[in-house]
Amino acid sequence: MHDEPVLDRTFGAQSVSTDERRTRIRSVFDAVAPRYDLMNDLMSMGIHRLWKRRLARHVADVRGRVVDLAGGTGDVARLLQAPGREVIVVDPSAAMMRVGAARRGMQAIVWREGEAEALPLPDASVDMLVVSFGLRNATRIAQALREIHRVLKPGARFVCLEFSRPAAWLAPAYDLYSRWVIPALGAAVAGHPAAYRYLVESIRRFPDQAGFAGLLRDAGFADVRWEDLSFGIACLHLGARAR
C-alpha cells in the first residue's frame, strides 16, 4: 500500500482543518474564475493547451458518457465533445462552471456541482472519466480515486493530467519559476497572489509519477501507466477499471 499525500489538513504551507481546507480551496477558484484560463495561458506560455489536446487524442475512440472531473470552465470538456458522447463536467466551483457555460459551443455540455470524494453519479455509469490539473485539490486523494473507480463501468478508462516531477536538469529552473514568477503573475493579472501561492504549493505536495501510479493500483485500477509531458513538468496517468 502507498501512503496517501498529507493534504487533508493543509492549505499551502498552513495547517488547517479539513472543512477549512475545503472552504478555502473553493474560495480560491471562485475568486480566480474570470481570469483562470488567461492565467493558465500565461503561466504555461500556452503549453497547457497542447497537453490537453494530447489527453483528448488518447481517448478519441471512447463513446458514451464521459465525465470531466474538476472540469472548471470546460476547456477540456470542449475538446471531448464528439458524436456519440455525453460530456458531463463535475466541479465544486459553481463560479467556474458559470464562466464556462456562458461560452459559445458549450450548450451540449452537462454541468454538475460536486466533489471528487463524493461524485454525484451512480455506480458503474461512466464510460470514461478524465481530470485535468484538479485532483491535487481533492482533500482526500485516495477516497477520490475510489469514487472514480466506483462510477466507472467495467473496462472503462481513467485519465489524469497533472503536474509532476520534472527531469533533474530542469528541476532547479522550474522550482524558481513556480516559486516566484507564478505568484507574481497571480498578483498582476488575477489580483490574487495568495491563490497562486496555494496552487504552487499543491503541486509540490502531489505525488510524483511512480507514487501516483501506486495510489491508482491501490484503488483497484488496472493497466496503470504514465506518460511524461514536457520533460515531466506534467504527466498523463492512465488506468482502467478491470472488466
C-alpha positions as CSV (number, residue, x, y, z in Angstrom):
1,M,0.0,0.0,0.0
2,H,1.1,3.5,-0.8
3,D,0.8,6.4,1.7
4,E,-1.8,9.0,0.7
5,P,-0.3,12.5,0.4
6,V,-0.9,14.6,3.5
7,L,-3.4,17.0,2.0
8,D,-6.5,16.8,4.2
9,R,-5.2,19.3,6.7
10,T,-3.0,21.6,4.6
11,F,-3.6,24.8,2.6
12,G,-0.4,25.8,1.0
13,A,2.2,25.8,3.8
14,Q,-0.5,26.2,6.5
15,S,-2.1,23.6,8.7
16,V,-5.9,23.9,8.7
17,S,-8.9,21.7,9.5
18,T,-10.4,19.5,6.7
19,D,-13.5,21.6,6.4
20,E,-11.4,24.9,6.4
21,R,-9.2,23.5,3.6
22,R,-12.3,22.6,1.5
23,T,-13.8,26.1,2.0
24,R,-10.5,27.9,1.2
25,I,-10.0,25.9,-2.0
26,R,-13.5,26.6,-3.2
27,S,-12.9,30.3,-2.4
28,V,-9.7,30.3,-4.4
29,F,-11.4,29.0,-7.6
30,D,-14.4,31.3,-7.1
31,A,-12.1,34.2,-6.9
32,V,-9.9,33.5,-9.9
33,A,-12.7,32.1,-12.2
34,P,-13.0,35.1,-14.5
35,R,-9.3,35.0,-15.4
36,Y,-8.5,31.4,-14.7
37,D,-7.9,30.4,-18.4
38,L,-5.9,33.5,-19.1
39,M,-3.7,32.8,-16.2
40,N,-3.2,29.2,-17.4
41,D,-2.1,30.5,-20.8
42,L,0.4,33.0,-19.2
43,M,1.8,30.6,-16.6
44,S,2.4,27.8,-19.1
45,M,3.1,30.0,-22.1
46,G,0.1,28.2,-23.8
47,I,1.7,24.8,-23.4
48,H,-1.2,23.5,-21.2
49,R,-3.4,23.6,-24.3
50,L,-1.0,21.2,-26.1
51,W,-1.1,18.9,-23.0
52,K,-4.9,18.9,-23.0
53,R,-5.1,18.1,-26.7
54,R,-2.7,15.2,-26.1
55,L,-5.2,13.9,-23.5
56,A,-8.1,14.3,-25.9
57,R,-6.2,12.3,-28.6
58,H,-5.6,9.5,-26.1
59,V,-9.3,9.0,-25.6
60,A,-10.6,9.8,-29.1
61,D,-12.0,6.3,-29.6
62,V,-14.3,6.3,-26.5
63,R,-18.0,6.8,-26.8
64,G,-20.8,7.0,-24.3
65,R,-20.9,9.0,-21.0
66,V,-17.7,11.0,-20.5
67,V,-17.0,12.9,-17.2
68,D,-14.6,15.8,-16.9
69,L,-14.0,15.9,-13.2
70,A,-12.8,19.2,-11.7
71,G,-13.6,20.5,-15.2
72,G,-13.9,24.1,-14.2
73,T,-14.6,26.3,-17.2
74,G,-14.8,23.4,-19.5
75,D,-11.8,23.9,-21.7
76,V,-11.1,20.1,-21.7
77,A,-14.8,19.3,-22.0
78,R,-14.9,21.3,-25.2
79,L,-12.2,19.1,-26.6
80,L,-14.0,16.0,-25.5
81,Q,-17.2,16.8,-27.4
82,A,-17.8,14.3,-30.2
83,P,-20.7,12.4,-31.8
84,G,-21.9,9.5,-29.6
85,R,-20.7,11.2,-26.4
86,E,-22.5,12.8,-23.5
87,V,-20.0,15.1,-21.8
88,I,-20.5,16.0,-18.1
89,V,-18.4,18.5,-16.2
90,V,-18.4,17.8,-12.4
91,D,-16.7,20.6,-10.3
92,P,-17.2,22.0,-6.8
93,S,-17.0,25.6,-8.0
94,A,-20.3,26.9,-9.4
95,A,-18.5,30.2,-10.3
96,M,-16.0,28.3,-12.6
97,M,-18.8,26.4,-14.3
98,R,-20.9,29.6,-14.9
99,V,-17.9,31.1,-16.8
100,G,-17.7,28.0,-19.0
101,A,-21.4,27.5,-19.6
102,A,-21.7,31.1,-20.9
103,R,-19.2,30.5,-23.7
104,R,-20.2,29.6,-27.3
105,G,-20.2,26.0,-28.2
106,M,-20.8,24.7,-24.7
107,Q,-24.6,24.3,-24.8
108,A,-24.5,20.5,-25.1
109,I,-22.3,20.0,-22.0
110,V,-24.0,19.0,-18.8
111,W,-22.7,20.8,-15.7
112,R,-23.0,19.3,-12.2
113,E,-21.7,20.7,-8.9
114,G,-19.9,18.0,-6.9
115,E,-16.6,17.0,-5.2
116,A,-14.2,14.2,-6.2
117,E,-14.6,12.4,-2.9
118,A,-18.4,12.1,-3.3
119,L,-19.3,12.1,-7.0
120,P,-22.9,12.8,-7.9
121,L,-23.1,9.7,-10.2
122,P,-24.4,6.2,-9.9
123,D,-22.2,3.1,-9.7
124,A,-20.8,1.8,-13.0
125,S,-22.4,4.6,-15.0
126,V,-19.4,6.2,-16.8
127,D,-17.6,5.1,-19.9
128,M,-14.6,7.4,-19.3
129,L,-13.5,9.9,-16.6
130,V,-10.8,12.4,-17.1
131,V,-9.4,15.0,-14.7
132,S,-7.0,17.8,-15.7
133,F,-5.0,19.7,-13.1
134,G,-7.7,19.2,-10.5
135,L,-7.1,16.0,-8.5
136,R,-4.5,17.6,-6.3
137,N,-7.2,19.9,-4.9
138,A,-9.1,16.9,-3.6
139,T,-9.0,16.8,0.2
140,R,-8.5,13.0,0.2
141,I,-7.0,11.7,-3.0
142,A,-7.3,8.0,-2.1
143,Q,-11.0,8.5,-1.4
144,A,-11.4,10.4,-4.7
145,L,-9.7,7.6,-6.6
146,R,-12.0,5.0,-5.0
147,E,-15.0,7.2,-6.1
148,I,-13.7,7.4,-9.6
149,H,-13.3,3.7,-9.7
150,R,-16.8,3.2,-8.3
151,V,-18.5,5.2,-11.1
152,L,-16.6,3.7,-14.0
153,K,-18.1,0.8,-15.9
154,P,-16.0,-2.4,-16.1
155,G,-13.3,-1.8,-18.7
156,A,-13.9,2.0,-18.7
157,R,-10.9,4.2,-18.7
158,F,-9.5,6.9,-16.4
159,V,-7.0,9.6,-17.5
160,C,-5.4,12.1,-15.2
161,L,-3.4,15.1,-16.5
162,E,-1.5,16.6,-13.6
163,F,1.7,18.5,-12.8
164,S,4.5,16.1,-11.8
165,R,8.3,16.0,-11.2
166,P,10.4,17.4,-14.0
167,A,13.7,15.9,-15.1
168,A,16.6,16.6,-12.8
169,W,18.3,19.0,-15.2
170,L,15.1,21.1,-15.4
171,A,14.0,20.9,-11.8
172,P,16.0,23.9,-10.4
173,A,14.8,26.4,-13.0
174,Y,11.3,25.1,-12.8
175,D,11.3,25.5,-9.0
176,L,12.4,29.1,-9.2
177,Y,9.8,29.9,-11.9
178,S,7.0,28.3,-9.9
179,R,8.1,29.8,-6.6
180,W,8.5,33.4,-7.8
181,V,7.0,34.0,-11.2
182,I,3.6,32.3,-10.9
183,P,2.5,34.2,-7.7
184,A,3.7,37.4,-9.3
185,L,1.5,36.7,-12.3
186,G,-1.3,35.9,-10.0
187,A,-1.0,39.3,-8.4
188,A,-0.6,41.3,-11.6
189,V,-3.2,39.6,-13.8
190,A,-5.7,37.9,-11.5
191,G,-5.3,40.1,-8.4
192,H,-4.9,37.0,-6.1
193,P,-1.3,36.2,-5.4
194,A,-2.2,34.1,-2.4
195,A,-4.4,31.8,-4.6
196,Y,-1.5,31.1,-6.9
197,R,0.9,30.5,-4.0
198,Y,-1.6,27.8,-2.9
199,L,-1.7,26.3,-6.3
200,V,2.1,26.1,-6.5
201,E,2.3,24.5,-3.0
202,S,-0.4,22.0,-4.0
203,I,1.8,20.9,-7.0
204,R,4.8,20.4,-4.7
205,R,2.7,18.1,-2.3
206,F,1.2,16.0,-5.1
207,P,2.9,12.5,-5.6
208,D,5.5,12.0,-8.3
209,Q,4.9,9.8,-11.3
210,A,5.6,6.4,-9.6
211,G,3.9,7.5,-6.3
212,F,0.6,8.4,-8.0
213,A,0.7,5.2,-10.1
214,G,0.9,3.3,-6.8
215,L,-2.2,5.1,-5.5
216,L,-4.1,4.1,-8.7
217,R,-3.2,0.4,-8.2
218,D,-4.2,0.6,-4.5
219,A,-7.6,2.0,-5.6
220,G,-8.1,-1.0,-7.8
221,F,-7.2,0.3,-11.2
222,A,-5.7,-2.0,-13.9
223,D,-3.4,-1.3,-16.8
224,V,-1.8,1.6,-14.9
225,R,0.9,3.6,-16.8
226,W,2.1,7.2,-17.3
227,E,3.5,9.4,-20.0
228,D,5.6,12.4,-19.2
229,L,5.0,15.6,-21.0
230,S,7.5,18.5,-21.3
231,F,10.2,16.5,-19.6
232,G,8.0,15.6,-16.6
233,I,6.6,19.1,-15.8
234,A,3.2,17.4,-16.5
235,C,2.2,13.8,-16.7
236,L,-0.6,11.8,-18.2
237,H,-1.6,9.0,-15.9
238,L,-3.7,6.2,-17.4
239,G,-5.7,3.3,-15.9
240,A,-8.9,1.4,-16.3
241,R,-11.5,-0.4,-14.1
242,A,-10.9,-4.1,-14.6
243,R,-13.5,-6.0,-16.6
